[in-house]
């Protein structure tokens, strides 16, 4: 087979396929052009999911009449002029491919007028070929209509979904850019019906309200500013995040902007998840709108034609800053969830770690083994524990499961197992941080048998297990001597707890996550159980220890430790309001 030079028609469609994948790609590119043009009012009209029509009108600076035809030449742009410009890109667009790519796979009509022209210019292109250029009356700004997308490109059109599905991909593009530019009024219609409108009020919460609702908008936490002394002012992180009580089953409600550019980044997702560690249960995700501002010359946005991928010059520093500010915001601003009395609560997740029975008397006192005064915790010196958890007065115990207390503005119910689990987890973690003795020696070593998988984990993480408090020596094929266990474990459950810990460690191969999972398992199985009767003194001690915790609102697996029954809710139920 001989080598041939592709025709302009074929090569332009191949190039267009990299930039324009579906109608939402067209909308993204044209919105970015409007924003780069300084528009503060952008209207997007969609017919049949954008397959039949995409029309975007803005009040930006427009295009000079003499440059209109040039704008449709591939790699023509007003945004960069040299290689050096690529190192300091401040605009959303810069590649000079969007208009050429869109026009090559559609019928495109553009009407534009700049302030330097007395009248506008209208240009029509069909599959990349100019068919008409005329002068016309037009307001300042630009209007672009894209019809019959991929009509001449069946290889791409056959992969489009239904009109409804395609529109559901367009709407998030519009709403997310409205979050990055709350000063811009966006109006989105589909088949002549308004689907979304932002007010352009400059307040991000005013944008969130039409996307979600007023209640969610008001519940979001504003991210605490970074310590500028540690960053030299080179980075700023702002935005809103959801409290631990507001979660979703996927990451679609997480949005990142870098210098107002909409991006996707798995490492930022990891940083955010680590910041929420201990606040959310497994497989739950927050709502987050995070704006990262950095010098333009410290990022590379020329990674992919879609421009949603970027490279940071100092990635680890950026990610640590995101994790730090989100964590600090959660620690200082998240509150105890309120119980919604009128509605029946449905559990949102299945907590698989079932309590193991403990040998105890009917009335037990807590052996919390607290050493929190010895521990040091990063970024916690600026807050008071009582800002996180109120001072509570113990009233009694409900169903031998919940501690009933009175506090500011109503009643607080404490899940005794979840609360004690949190206390034990932080105590175990504190001992590791401060290198405190964590083991209790058994009076007689236990001979235990391990599976091949458990032996692999033991060999791979022997040092971590020793730090936790397990001392294990080999004792023949598949047999080992268990000489010591963590201090929080009841010696009568020593063998079971070792197996539980090893099995939990099997699930995670990453060492930091292995440690966290192992500590969570030990804390869960060692905590007091639902059904255990507690004396008033034991309940008081439990509350006092919970008040000292760094993250008192959730257990090791993200379940809430506390629910707040507000006095106003009780008054409403009793007809007092």
Secondary structure, DSSP 8 states (H G I E B T S, - for coil): -------HHHHHHHHHHHH-SSHHHHHHHHHHHHHHTT-SEEEEEEEGGGTSEEEEEE-S----GGGTTGGGSTT--SS--STGGGGS--SS--SS-HHHHHHHTSEEEEEEE-TT-SSEEEEEEETTEEEEEEEE---SEEEEEEESTTTT-HHHHTT---HHHHHHHHHHHHHHHHHHTTTSEEEEEETTEEEEE----S-HHHHHHHHS-HHHHHH-EE-----HHHHTTSEEEEEEE--TT--BSSSTTEEEEETTEEE--HHHHHHHHHHTBTTB-TT-B--EEEEEEE-GGGEE-TTSTT----EETTHHHHHHHHHHHHHHHHHHH----B--TTS----SS------------SEE-------GGG---TT-TTS-HHHHS---EEEEEETTTEEEEEETTEEEEEEHHHHHHHHHHHHHHHHHHHT---EEEEEEEEEEE--HHHHHHHHHTHHHHHHHT-EEEE-STTEEEEEEEETTS-GGGHHHHHHHHHHHHHH--SHHHHHHHHHHHHHHHHS--TT-EE-HHHHHHHHHHHHT-TTTTB-TTS-BSEEEEEHHHHHHHTT--
